[in-house]
Amino acid sequence: MLVAAAQFTSEPGSVEANALRMAAYVREAARRGVRVTVFAELALTGYELELLTQDPSLLVTPDDPRLAPVRAACRETATAAVVNCAAPDTDGGDRPAIASFVFGPDGALLTRYDKQHLYENERELFSAGATDGRFELDGVRFALATCFDNHFPEVAERAAAHKCRIYLASSLYGKGNGERERLATYPVRAKDHGLYVVLANHVGEAGPYDGCGLSAVWGPDGTALAEAAPGEAGLVPADVPTP
């Protein structure tokens, strides 16, 4: 099964523009045989925490009309996409969640995952999720995680215990320390838990960060199967053997 991370520079606060960009990547990925495309943390708006707290119109639900291009691209290509965004809390709380919507090959929502481990000032702005993200496609089980989640080994440990084969991470790492954290985290999760790990990261300006890109896919031995070129937008596909 081919899976892919897609990295690009989000247009700050423009759900419509970023959704169109995502739809184009889903179609490009499908042309290359990819079954699942995963995008970076808050790629739908950019990592614009101040904007998200000031403008509630930037929060989306799975049936939001602005996400129609992504749903249509999944339906037309019969592939899946993981769209990370800010969404209203499922329990009706005052704070939104950092959510991953997984749209399936029919364009419908397969599952939703809310980030469990919030980072620094995210804790003051968002609500944390309480359940793990899982879905199945073509008989393969997938796990979901968002950025800081991946620094908690038990997240990947539970994924392996639940018979997941592919671990999809929507994240944001900047240049410098972020590049080092990326290498100290994702290959380790893959090797320690026998998972294929897919990292989708921002490239270029992302709120207060300068995204380092370097989206990648690692095999269960911790070896990189594919990696983005530094500083470039694009797709990072890799072939994951399936039983």
C-alpha positions in Angstrom: 0.0 0.0 0.0 1.3 3.4 -0.9 0.9 6.1 1.7 2.0 9.8 1.5 2.8 12.8 3.6 2.0 16.1 2.0 3.9 19.3 3.0 3.2 22.8 2.0 3.1 26.4 3.4 -0.4 27.1 4.6 -2.0 30.4 3.8 -2.7 31.9 7.2 -6.4 31.8 8.2 -7.6 30.8 4.7 -9.6 27.6 5.1 -10.8 27.8 1.4 -7.3 28.2 -0.1 -5.7 25.5 2.0 -8.6 23.1 1.4 -8.1 23.6 -2.4 -4.4 22.9 -2.0 -5.1 19.8 -0.1 -7.6 18.5 -2.7 -4.9 19.0 -5.4 -2.4 17.0 -3.4 -5.0 14.2 -2.8 -5.5 14.0 -6.6 -1.8 14.1 -7.3 -1.2 11.4 -4.7 -3.9 9.2 -6.2 -2.3 9.5 -9.7 0.8 8.1 -8.1 -1.1 5.2 -6.6 -1.3 6.5 -3.0 -4.2 5.3 -0.9 -3.9 7.6 2.1 -2.5 11.2 2.2 -1.8 12.9 5.5 -1.3 16.6 6.1 0.5 18.6 8.8 -0.9 19.9 12.1 -3.4 22.7 11.6 -2.6 22.7 7.9 -6.1 23.9 7.1 -5.5 27.3 8.7 -1.8 27.3 9.4 -0.5 27.1 12.9 -2.1 30.5 13.7 -3.2 30.2 17.3 -4.0 33.9 17.7 -6.1 33.9 14.6 -7.9 30.8 15.8 -8.8 32.3 19.1 -10.0 35.5 17.6 -12.0 34.2 14.7 -14.4 31.3 15.5 -15.3 31.1 11.8 -12.0 29.3 11.3 -13.3 26.3 13.2 -14.7 23.6 11.0 -16.8 20.5 11.2 -16.5 17.5 8.9 -19.5 18.6 6.8 -18.3 22.3 6.5 -18.8 23.4 2.9 -15.3 24.7 2.8 -14.0 21.2 3.1 -16.1 20.1 0.0 -13.0 20.1 -2.3 -11.2 17.6 -0.1 -14.2 15.4 0.3 -14.8 15.5 -3.5 -11.1 14.7 -4.2 -11.3 11.6 -1.9 -14.5 10.5 -3.5 -13.3 11.0 -7.1 -10.0 9.2 -6.5 -11.4 6.6 -4.0 -8.6 7.4 -1.6 -8.4 8.7 2.0 -7.0 11.9 3.5 -6.2 13.1 7.0 -7.0 16.8 7.4 -5.8 18.4 10.6 -7.7 21.5 11.7 -9.3 23.4 14.6 -12.8 22.1 15.3 -15.5 22.6 17.9 -15.2 20.4 21.0 -17.3 17.2 20.6 -18.6 17.7 24.1 -19.8 21.2 23.5 -17.0 22.8 25.6 -15.9 26.4 25.3 -12.5 25.5 23.8 -12.0 24.0 20.4 -9.9 20.9 19.7 -6.9 20.3 17.4 -8.6 17.6 15.3 -7.8 15.2 12.5 -10.7 14.4 10.2 -10.2 11.3 8.1 -12.2 11.3 4.9 -12.6 8.0 3.3 -12.8 6.8 -0.3 -16.4 7.8 -0.5 -15.8 11.3 0.8 -17.5 10.5 4.1 -15.9 10.9 7.5 -14.1 7.6 8.6 -13.1 8.9 12.0 -12.1 12.0 14.0 -9.1 12.2 16.4 -8.5 15.0 18.8 -5.0 15.8 20.0 -4.5 14.4 23.5 -1.2 16.0 24.6 -1.3 19.8 24.1 1.9 21.7 23.9 2.7 24.9 25.9 0.2 27.6 25.3 -2.1 25.2 23.4 -3.2 24.1 26.8 -4.7 27.5 27.5 -6.6 27.6 24.1 -7.7 24.1 23.3 -9.4 21.1 24.9 -7.5 17.8 24.9 -8.9 14.6 23.4 -9.5 11.6 25.5 -9.6 8.7 23.0 -7.2 7.2 20.5 -7.7 7.7 16.7 -8.1 4.5 14.7 -9.4 3.6 11.3 -9.1 0.8 8.8 -8.6 0.9 5.0 -8.1 -2.1 2.6 -7.9 -4.3 5.7 -5.0 -2.3 7.2 -5.4 -0.6 10.6 -4.1 2.9 11.0 -3.3 5.0 14.1 -3.5 8.8 14.4 -1.4 11.2 16.5 -0.7 15.0 16.4 2.7 16.5 17.1 3.4 16.5 20.8 1.4 13.3 21.2 4.4 11.6 19.5 6.7 12.5 22.4 4.7 10.1 24.6 5.8 6.5 23.8 2.6 5.0 25.2 0.6 6.5 22.3 2.6 4.4 19.8 2.6 1.5 22.2 -1.2 1.4 22.3 -1.3 1.6 18.5 0.9 -1.5 18.2 -1.2 -3.3 20.9 -4.3 -2.5 18.9 -2.8 -4.2 15.8 -2.3 -1.0 13.9 0.3 -1.2 11.2 0.7 2.4 10.0 1.0 5.4 12.4 0.1 8.8 10.9 1.4 11.9 12.5 0.3 15.4 11.7 2.9 17.7 13.2 4.8 21.0 13.2 8.6 21.1 13.7 10.7 24.2 13.0 14.3 24.5 11.9 17.0 23.8 14.4 15.7 22.2 17.6 12.6 20.9 15.7 14.8 19.0 13.3 16.7 17.3 16.1 13.4 16.4 17.9 12.0 15.0 14.8 14.9 12.5 14.4 14.9 11.7 18.1 11.2 10.8 18.1 9.7 9.3 14.9 12.3 6.7 13.9 12.4 5.6 17.6 8.6 5.2 17.7 8.8 3.1 14.5 11.6 0.8 15.8 10.4 0.4 19.3 6.9 -0.5 18.4 7.3 -2.2 15.0 5.2 0.4 13.1 5.4 2.2 9.8 5.4 5.9 10.8 4.4 8.7 8.5 5.2 12.3 9.5 3.6 15.2 7.7 5.2 18.5 8.6 4.9 22.2 7.7 7.5 23.8 5.4 8.1 27.5 5.7 6.2 30.0 7.8 3.8 28.5 10.3 2.7 31.0 12.9 5.7 31.7 15.1 7.7 28.8 13.5 9.7 28.3 10.4 8.7 24.8 9.5 11.6 22.6 8.6 9.6 20.3 6.2 11.5 17.0 6.0 8.2 15.0 6.1 9.1 11.3 6.0 8.1 7.7 6.3 10.0 5.3 8.5 9.9 1.5 8.5 9.7 -0.7 11.6 13.5 -0.9 11.8 13.7 2.9 12.1 15.1 3.4 8.6 13.7 6.2 6.5 11.8 4.8 3.4 11.2 8.3 2.0 11.9 11.9 3.0 11.1 15.3 1.6 13.8 17.5 0.2 14.7 20.4 2.6 12.5 23.5 2.1 10.4 22.1 -0.7 6.6 21.6 -0.8 5.3 18.3 -2.2 4.4 14.7 -1.6 6.4 12.1 0.2 5.1 8.7 -0.9 6.3 5.3 0.4 5.2 1.8 -0.2 4.2 -0.1 3.0 4.0 -3.9 2.6 0.6 -5.2 3.8 -0.2 -8.7 4.8 
